[in-house]
C-alpha cells in the first residue's frame, strides 16, 4: 500500500476520507517507528512505501502564482 505524503506541508492523503489531512511530525515519526518494527520482525514490508506528492496546498499555491504571472503578462501586452 502506497502512502502519499507531502513533506513540505506535512500532509498525508487519506484514502478513507479522499482528502489531504495534516499530520504532526510526531505522528509521522510514530508511523516510521511502526514500519521499522515491521521490518525488524523479518516480515515482508515491501507492500508499504511512501510516495512524495504535492498536496492540495501545493496546488493552491501554484494556481495563485500562475494567475499572478498570467495577469502580469496580460498587463504588459
C-alpha positions as CSV (number, residue, x, y, z in Angstrom):
1,X,0.0,0.0,0.0
2,X,1.4,3.3,-1.0
3,X,1.1,6.3,1.3
4,X,1.0,9.7,-0.5
5,X,2.8,12.3,1.6
6,X,3.7,16.0,1.1
7,X,6.8,16.7,3.3
8,X,6.6,20.4,2.5
9,X,3.2,20.8,4.3
10,X,3.4,17.6,6.4
11,X,0.2,16.3,4.9
12,X,-0.8,12.7,4.2
13,X,-3.5,11.7,1.7
14,X,-6.3,9.8,3.5
15,X,-7.9,7.2,1.2
16,X,-10.7,6.7,3.6
17,X,-11.6,10.4,3.6
18,X,-10.4,11.0,0.0
19,X,-8.6,14.2,1.0
20,X,-5.3,15.5,2.3
21,X,-5.0,15.7,6.1
22,X,-2.4,17.3,8.3
23,X,-0.2,15.1,10.4
24,X,2.2,16.3,13.1
25,X,5.9,15.4,12.9
26,X,5.3,13.2,16.0
27,X,2.7,11.1,14.1
28,X,4.9,10.7,11.1
29,X,7.8,9.6,13.4
30,X,5.4,7.1,15.0
31,X,4.4,5.7,11.6
32,X,8.1,5.3,10.7
33,X,8.7,3.5,14.1
34,X,5.9,1.0,13.2
35,X,7.5,0.5,9.8
36,X,10.9,-0.1,11.4
37,X,9.3,-2.6,13.8
38,X,7.6,-4.4,11.0
39,X,10.9,-4.6,9.1
40,X,12.8,-5.9,12.1
41,X,10.3,-8.7,12.5
42,X,11.6,-10.1,9.2
43,X,8.2,-9.7,7.6
44,X,8.0,-8.6,4.0
45,X,7.1,-4.9,4.2
46,X,7.6,-4.2,0.5
47,X,3.9,-3.5,0.2
48,X,4.3,-0.4,2.4
49,X,6.0,2.6,0.8
50,X,5.7,6.4,0.8
51,X,5.4,8.4,-2.4
52,X,6.3,12.1,-2.2
53,X,3.4,14.1,-3.8
54,X,2.3,17.6,-4.0
55,X,-0.7,18.2,-1.8
56,X,-3.8,20.4,-2.2
57,X,-2.0,23.3,-0.5
58,X,0.9,23.0,-3.1
59,X,-1.7,23.1,-5.9
60,X,-3.4,26.2,-4.5
61,X,0.0,27.9,-4.2
62,X,0.9,27.1,-7.8
63,X,-2.5,28.3,-9.0
64,X,-2.0,31.6,-7.3
65,X,1.4,32.0,-8.8
66,X,0.1,31.1,-12.3
67,X,-2.8,33.6,-12.1
68,X,-0.4,36.3,-10.9
69,X,2.0,35.7,-13.8
70,X,-0.8,35.5,-16.3
71,X,-2.3,38.8,-15.0
72,X,1.1,40.4,-15.2
73,X,1.8,39.2,-18.7
74,X,-1.7,40.4,-19.8
75,X,-1.0,43.9,-18.4
76,X,2.3,44.1,-20.5
77,X,0.7,43.1,-23.8
